[in-house]
Amino acid sequence: MPQETKRLFPTGRLLLAVGGGLLLVGVLLLPWFSVGGQQADFPPDDYDAYAVSDRLNVLSDGPWAWIAYAYLFVVVILAFLFAGLGRKISNFGTSGILVLILYAILVYVAIDLINRSATAGALATFGIAYGFVLAFVGTILIEVGSRLTKVVAPAVPTPAAAATPSEEPVPEELAPPEVEAEGQGPPPEP
């Protein structure tokens, strides 16, 4: 027997597409963090997702921020794909939210570690910029859109012969036995 599938409501599909678009714009075009101060390790500037990933990779000597950066593109692609197909996805918005929170924590920790080794007058500061907030809202919309589902009954193929009523009577040996309800049978004989 075919299983039921979960399809997205049109509103969910719209939220997936809008969330994917906001996340894409936030990742590619807008600044995420604004860093101030006079530190050479984290120079003052407005950092977009690419620049902050590059700076975190330089500080950590690894590709870890690039993996998170690439994963945000996976979330965008899946949001657009499943918005087009109308199929349910599981927790990609939540995982995108977790990646963005991880970015904010890593930038905070990097600035804090730089400040611990700095002189008193050369402290670095940072603030969250609107690109990060837009990306965060996009991932929230992706998660909400993926949860607006409805259950669709599977299409059961019917043979052509079963589609038209049969004109032949059913033989008695194949007919189901007649069951009489209690108290509804023929009257008892005296």
Backbone as numpy.savetxt, mean C-alpha at the origin, in Angstrom:
# Nx Ny Nz CAx CAy CAz Cx Cy Cz
-14.03 -25.42 -6.35 -14.87 -24.25 -6.35 -13.98 -23.00 -6.35
-14.21 -22.05 -7.26 -13.39 -20.85 -7.32 -13.54 -20.01 -6.05
-12.45 -19.35 -5.67 -12.47 -18.53 -4.47 -12.90 -17.12 -4.82
-13.42 -16.44 -3.78 -13.80 -15.06 -3.96 -12.55 -14.19 -4.01
-12.59 -13.12 -4.78 -11.46 -12.20 -4.86 -11.87 -10.87 -4.27
-10.89 -10.10 -3.86 -11.17 -8.78 -3.33 -10.77 -7.75 -4.37
-11.70 -6.90 -4.70 -11.47 -5.82 -5.65 -11.56 -4.50 -4.92
-10.92 -3.48 -5.48 -10.95 -2.16 -4.88 -12.20 -1.40 -5.33
-12.75 -0.63 -4.41 -13.80 0.30 -4.78 -13.19 1.36 -5.69
-13.98 2.02 -6.52 -13.42 3.10 -7.35 -12.74 4.19 -6.52
-13.26 4.46 -5.34 -12.62 5.45 -4.47 -11.25 4.96 -4.04
-11.12 3.69 -3.73 -9.83 3.13 -3.36 -8.83 3.20 -4.49
-9.29 2.95 -5.70 -8.41 3.04 -6.87 -7.94 4.48 -7.07
-8.84 5.43 -6.87 -8.47 6.84 -7.00 -7.46 7.23 -5.92
-7.68 6.78 -4.69 -6.74 7.09 -3.62 -5.37 6.47 -3.87
-5.33 5.26 -4.41 -4.05 4.65 -4.77 -3.31 5.48 -5.82
-4.02 5.92 -6.83 -3.38 6.69 -7.90 -2.92 8.06 -7.39
-3.76 8.74 -6.62 -3.37 10.05 -6.08 -2.22 9.90 -5.10
-2.28 8.90 -4.22 -1.19 8.66 -3.28 0.11 8.35 -3.98
0.06 7.52 -5.03 1.26 7.22 -5.81 1.83 8.47 -6.47
0.95 9.32 -6.98 1.41 10.57 -7.60 2.05 11.51 -6.59
1.42 11.64 -5.41 2.01 12.50 -4.37 3.35 11.97 -3.89
3.45 10.66 -3.72 4.71 10.07 -3.30 5.78 10.27 -4.37
5.43 10.11 -5.62 6.38 10.30 -6.71 6.88 11.75 -6.76
5.98 12.71 -6.65 6.37 14.12 -6.66 7.23 14.43 -5.43
6.83 13.90 -4.27 7.60 14.15 -3.05 8.99 13.55 -3.11
9.13 12.39 -3.75 10.44 11.73 -3.82 11.33 12.38 -4.87
10.78 12.78 -6.00 11.61 13.26 -7.10 11.84 14.77 -7.13
10.88 15.56 -6.72 10.95 16.99 -7.01 11.13 17.92 -5.82
10.69 17.55 -4.66 10.62 18.50 -3.55 11.63 18.18 -2.44
12.07 19.20 -1.70 13.02 18.96 -0.60 12.37 18.23 0.57
13.15 17.38 1.21 12.66 16.61 2.36 13.10 17.20 3.68
14.36 17.57 3.76 14.90 18.09 5.02 15.68 19.37 4.74
15.60 20.27 5.70 16.37 21.50 5.64 17.38 21.45 6.78
18.65 21.44 6.42 19.72 21.34 7.42 20.40 22.69 7.53
20.60 23.12 8.76 21.28 24.38 9.03 22.51 24.15 9.87
23.26 25.21 10.10 24.47 25.10 10.91 25.70 25.17 10.04
26.84 24.87 10.65 28.10 25.00 9.94 28.93 23.73 10.09
28.37 22.62 9.74 29.06 21.34 9.83 29.48 20.88 8.44
30.70 20.41 8.34 31.19 19.91 7.05 30.64 18.52 6.75
30.32 17.74 7.79 29.81 16.39 7.57 28.39 16.38 7.02
27.61 17.37 7.40 26.24 17.51 6.90 26.04 18.98 6.56
26.51 19.42 5.39 26.50 20.84 5.06 25.08 21.42 5.06
24.95 22.70 5.42 23.62 23.31 5.42 23.07 23.43 3.99
21.85 22.95 3.82 21.22 22.99 2.51 19.82 22.39 2.64
19.04 22.49 1.58 17.77 21.78 1.49 18.05 20.47 0.76
17.72 19.35 1.38 18.02 18.03 0.83 16.74 17.37 0.35
16.73 16.96 -0.92 15.62 16.15 -1.41 15.92 14.69 -1.09
15.06 13.78 -1.51 15.21 12.36 -1.16 16.52 11.79 -1.70
16.89 12.19 -2.91 18.12 11.70 -3.51 19.33 12.20 -2.72
19.36 13.49 -2.41 20.51 14.07 -1.70 20.63 13.54 -0.28
19.50 13.37 0.40 19.58 12.85 1.77 20.00 11.39 1.76
19.58 10.63 0.76 20.03 9.24 0.64 21.54 9.19 0.39
22.02 10.07 -0.47 23.44 10.12 -0.74 24.23 10.50 0.51
23.76 11.50 1.23 24.47 11.96 2.43 24.46 10.87 3.51
23.34 10.18 3.69 23.28 9.10 4.69 24.18 7.94 4.30
24.28 7.64 3.02 25.17 6.57 2.58 26.64 6.93 2.79
26.99 8.20 2.60 28.36 8.64 2.85 28.68 8.51 4.34
27.73 8.90 5.19 27.96 8.85 6.63 27.99 7.42 7.17
27.21 6.52 6.57 27.13 5.15 7.09 28.02 4.16 6.35
28.68 4.59 5.29 29.53 3.71 4.48 28.78 2.48 3.98
27.58 2.68 3.47 26.82 1.54 2.96 25.71 1.99 2.05
25.11 1.04 1.35 24.03 1.38 0.41 22.64 1.36 1.03
22.55 1.42 2.35 21.27 1.18 3.02 20.22 2.22 2.67
20.59 3.47 2.59 19.60 4.51 2.24 19.19 4.39 0.78
20.08 3.90 -0.08 19.70 3.70 -1.48 18.67 2.59 -1.61
18.77 1.58 -0.78 17.78 0.51 -0.80 16.41 1.06 -0.40
16.38 1.90 0.64 15.11 2.51 1.06 14.58 3.45 -0.02
15.47 4.19 -0.65 15.07 5.10 -1.73 14.45 4.31 -2.89
15.08 3.22 -3.28 14.54 2.38 -4.36 13.22 1.75 -3.95
13.08 1.40 -2.68 11.84 0.78 -2.23 10.66 1.75 -2.34
10.91 3.04 -2.14 9.82 4.00 -2.32 9.32 4.01 -3.76
10.20 3.78 -4.72 9.77 3.67 -6.11 8.97 2.39 -6.34
9.32 1.33 -5.64 8.54 0.09 -5.73 7.12 0.34 -5.23
7.00 1.09 -4.13 5.68 1.41 -3.59 4.88 2.23 -4.60
5.52 3.19 -5.26 4.83 4.01 -6.27 4.37 3.14 -7.44
5.24 2.29 -7.94 4.90 1.44 -9.08 3.75 0.51 -8.73
3.79 -0.09 -7.55 2.71 -0.99 -7.15 1.40 -0.24 -6.93
1.47 0.99 -6.43 0.25 1.77 -6.25 -0.41 2.04 -7.60
0.38 2.45 -8.60 -0.18 2.69 -9.92 -0.67 1.40 -10.57
0.09 0.33 -10.41 -0.28 -0.95 -11.00 -1.61 -1.46 -10.44
-1.74 -1.47 -9.12 -2.95 -2.01 -8.53 -4.12 -1.04 -8.63
-3.85 0.25 -8.79 -4.95 1.18 -9.07 -5.52 0.90 -10.45
-4.66 0.57 -11.39 -5.12 0.24 -12.74 -5.83 -1.09 -12.81
-5.30 -2.08 -12.09 -5.91 -3.42 -12.11 -7.13 -3.52 -11.21
-7.19 -2.69 -10.19 -8.30 -2.76 -9.26 -8.19 -3.88 -8.25
-7.01 -4.46 -8.10 -6.80 -5.55 -7.15 -6.29 -5.01 -5.84
-6.53 -5.77 -4.77 -6.11 -5.38 -3.43 -4.63 -5.66 -3.24
-3.93 -4.72 -2.59 -2.55 -4.95 -2.20 -2.50 -4.89 -0.67
-1.48 -5.48 -0.12 -1.40 -5.57 1.33 -0.22 -4.79 1.88
-0.49 -3.81 2.67 0.47 -3.12 3.52 1.62 -2.43 2.78
1.47 -2.10 1.52 2.54 -1.35 0.87 2.56 0.09 1.32
1.41 0.66 1.61 1.38 2.01 2.17 2.02 2.05 3.55
1.74 1.04 4.35 2.33 0.97 5.69 3.84 0.83 5.61
4.32 -0.01 4.70 5.76 -0.17 4.58 6.42 1.11 4.07
5.74 1.84 3.20 6.26 3.14 2.77 6.32 4.14 3.91
5.30 4.12 4.76 5.30 5.00 5.94 6.48 4.65 6.85
6.72 3.37 7.05 7.84 2.95 7.89 9.19 3.37 7.30
9.33 3.30 5.98 10.57 3.74 5.35 10.77 5.24 5.55
9.71 6.01 5.41 9.82 7.46 5.61 10.16 7.80 7.06
9.55 7.10 7.99 9.87 7.32 9.41 11.34 6.95 9.66
11.80 5.90 9.03 13.20 5.49 9.17 14.13 6.59 8.65
13.78 7.21 7.53 14.58 8.32 7.01 14.67 9.44 8.05
13.54 9.83 8.61 13.55 10.93 9.59 14.39 10.57 10.81
14.28 9.34 11.28 15.07 8.91 12.44 16.56 8.92 12.10
16.93 8.42 10.92 18.34 8.37 10.54 18.94 9.76 10.39
18.20 10.70 9.82 18.70 12.06 9.71 18.85 12.68 11.10
17.89 12.46 11.95 17.98 12.99 13.32 19.20 12.42 14.04
19.41 11.10 13.95 20.54 10.47 14.62 21.86 10.96 14.02
21.93 11.10 12.69 23.16 11.59 12.06 23.49 13.00 12.53
22.48 13.88 12.57 22.71 15.25 13.05 23.14 15.24 14.51
22.51 14.39 15.32 22.86 14.31 16.73 24.29 13.82 16.93
24.68 12.80 16.18 26.06 12.30 16.29 27.08 13.32 15.82
26.76 14.08 14.80 27.65 15.14 14.32 27.76 16.24 15.37
26.65 16.58 16.00 26.66 17.64 17.02 27.44 17.22 18.26
27.48 15.96 18.59 28.22 15.51 19.77 29.72 15.71 19.62
30.19 15.62 18.39 31.62 15.79 18.16 31.98 17.21 17.72
31.01 18.11 17.66 31.24 19.47 17.16 31.60 20.41 18.30
32.15 21.54 17.92 32.40 22.59 18.90 31.09 23.29 19.20
31.08 24.10 20.22 29.84 24.72 20.69 29.19 25.64 19.66
29.95 26.30 18.82 29.37 27.26 17.90 28.97 26.68 16.56
29.31 25.44 16.30 29.09 24.87 14.97 28.08 23.71 15.01
26.98 23.91 15.67 25.98 22.85 15.76 25.11 22.83 14.51
24.72 21.65 14.11 23.83 21.48 12.95 22.40 21.33 13.44
21.48 21.84 12.67 20.05 21.71 12.97 19.37 21.15 11.72
18.17 20.60 11.92 17.43 20.14 10.74 15.95 20.32 10.99
15.23 20.44 9.89 13.78 20.53 9.92 13.21 19.71 8.79
11.99 19.27 8.97 11.31 18.48 7.93 10.68 19.45 6.94
10.92 19.23 5.65 10.40 20.11 4.61 9.11 19.52 4.01
8.48 20.29 3.16 7.16 19.92 2.63 7.19 18.72 1.69
8.30 18.43 1.05 8.39 17.24 0.19 8.26 15.96 0.99
8.86 15.94 2.18 8.74 14.78 3.06 7.30 14.62 3.53
6.67 15.73 3.88 5.27 15.68 4.34 4.37 15.22 3.20
4.62 15.70 1.99 3.82 15.27 0.83 4.00 13.78 0.55
5.24 13.29 0.66 5.49 11.86 0.48 4.79 11.05 1.56
4.79 11.55 2.78 4.13 10.87 3.89 2.62 10.80 3.66
2.02 11.91 3.23 0.59 11.92 2.92 0.29 10.96 1.77
1.17 10.90 0.77 0.99 9.97 -0.35 0.96 8.52 0.11
1.86 8.15 1.02 1.87 6.77 1.51 0.64 6.48 2.36
0.16 7.46 3.09 -1.08 7.26 3.86 -2.25 7.03 2.90
-2.33 7.80 1.83 -3.41 7.61 0.85 -3.31 6.25 0.16
-2.08 5.79 -0.08 -1.91 4.46 -0.67 -2.46 3.40 0.28
-2.15 3.53 1.55 -2.62 2.52 2.52 -4.14 2.57 2.66
-4.72 3.76 2.75 -6.18 3.87 2.87 -6.85 3.35 1.61
-6.32 3.70 0.45 -6.90 3.23 -0.81 -6.84 1.72 -0.96
-5.78 1.11 -0.44 -5.67 -0.35 -0.58 -6.60 -1.09 0.37
-7.13 -0.41 1.37 -8.03 -1.06 2.32 -9.50 -0.93 1.94
-9.84 -0.10 0.98 -11.23 0.06 0.56 -11.56 -1.00 -0.49
-11.95 -2.18 -0.01 -12.20 -3.30 -0.91 -13.64 -3.77 -0.80
-14.01 -4.55 -1.78 -15.29 -5.25 -1.77 -15.04 -6.67 -2.23
-15.86 -7.58 -1.78 -15.70 -8.98 -2.17 -16.50 -9.20 -3.44
-15.86 -9.80 -4.41 -16.51 -10.09 -5.69 -16.64 -11.60 -5.81
-17.87 -12.06 -6.05 -18.09 -13.49 -6.24 -17.48 -13.92 -7.56
-16.88 -15.08 -7.60 -16.27 -15.54 -8.85 -17.34 -15.89 -9.88
-16.98 -15.74 -11.11 -17.88 -16.10 -12.19 -17.85 -17.62 -12.35
-19.01 -18.25 -12.23 -19.09 -19.70 -12.36 -19.53 -20.01 -13.78
-18.71 -20.71 -14.53 -19.12 -21.04 -15.90 -20.27 -22.04 -15.89
-21.27 -21.78 -16.69 -22.41 -22.69 -16.79 -22.41 -23.31 -18.18
-22.65 -24.61 -18.24 -22.74 -25.23 -19.57 -23.96 -24.71 -20.31
-23.88 -24.76 -21.61 -24.98 -24.25 -22.44 -26.26 -25.04 -22.21
-26.15 -26.34 -21.94 -27.35 -27.16 -21.72 -28.02 -26.79 -20.41
-27.25 -26.40 -19.43 -27.85 -26.04 -18.14 -28.46 -24.65 -18.19
-28.10 -23.86 -19.18 -28.64 -22.51 -19.26 -30.09 -22.51 -19.71
-30.54 -23.52 -20.47 -31.93 -23.59 -20.90 -32.64 -24.68 -20.12
-33.87 -24.45 -19.73 -34.58 -25.48 -18.97 -34.85 -26.71 -19.85
-34.77 -27.85 -19.22 -34.97 -29.10 -19.93 -36.47 -29.36 -20.07
-36.87 -29.90 -21.23 -38.27 -30.20 -21.48 -38.61 -31.63 -21.09
-37.59 -32.48 -20.92 -37.84 -33.88 -20.60 -38.11 -34.03 -19.11
-39.06 -34.90 -18.77 -39.29 -35.13 -17.35 -38.16 -35.96 -16.77
-37.94 -35.83 -15.48 -36.89 -36.57 -14.79 -37.43 -37.96 -14.47
-36.64 -39.02 -14.78 -37.11 -40.37 -14.45 -37.29 -40.52 -12.95
-38.25 -41.39 -12.55 -38.58 -41.54 -11.13 -37.42 -42.03 -10.30
-36.59 -42.90 -10.87 -35.47 -43.41 -10.07 -34.42 -42.33 -9.80
-34.37 -41.25 -10.61 -33.42 -40.17 -10.39 -34.03 -39.01 -9.61
-35.32 -39.01 -9.49 -35.99 -37.92 -8.78 -35.75 -38.05 -7.28
-35.60 -36.93 -6.58 -35.41 -37.01 -5.13 -36.68 -37.52 -4.46
-36.51 -38.26 -3.38 -37.71 -38.77 -2.69 -38.48 -37.62 -2.06
-39.79 -37.80 -2.05 -40.63 -36.78 -1.44 -40.64 -37.00 0.06
-40.36 -35.95 0.77 -40.35 -36.03 2.23 -41.58 -35.32 2.73
-42.31 -36.02 3.57 -43.52 -35.42 4.12 -43.20 -34.80 5.46
-43.69 -33.62 5.66 -43.48 -32.95 6.93 -44.32 -33.58 8.00
-43.87 -33.50 9.24 -44.58 -34.13 10.36 -45.95 -33.49 10.51
-46.95 -34.30 10.62 -48.32 -33.80 10.78 -48.95 -33.39 9.46
-48.26 -33.50 8.37 -48.79 -33.09 7.08 -49.11 -34.28 6.18
-48.81 -35.48 6.62 -49.01 -36.67 5.81 -50.49 -37.04 5.69
-50.79 -38.16 5.02 -52.18 -38.59 4.89 -52.72 -39.01 6.27
-53.98 -38.91 6.44 -54.55 -39.28 7.75 -54.37 -40.77 8.02
-54.12 -41.12 9.27 -53.95 -42.55 9.59 -55.21 -43.34 9.31
-55.05 -44.60 8.90 -56.20 -45.44 8.60 -56.71 -46.08 9.88
-58.06 -46.19 9.99 -58.63 -46.79 11.21 -58.59 -48.28 11.25
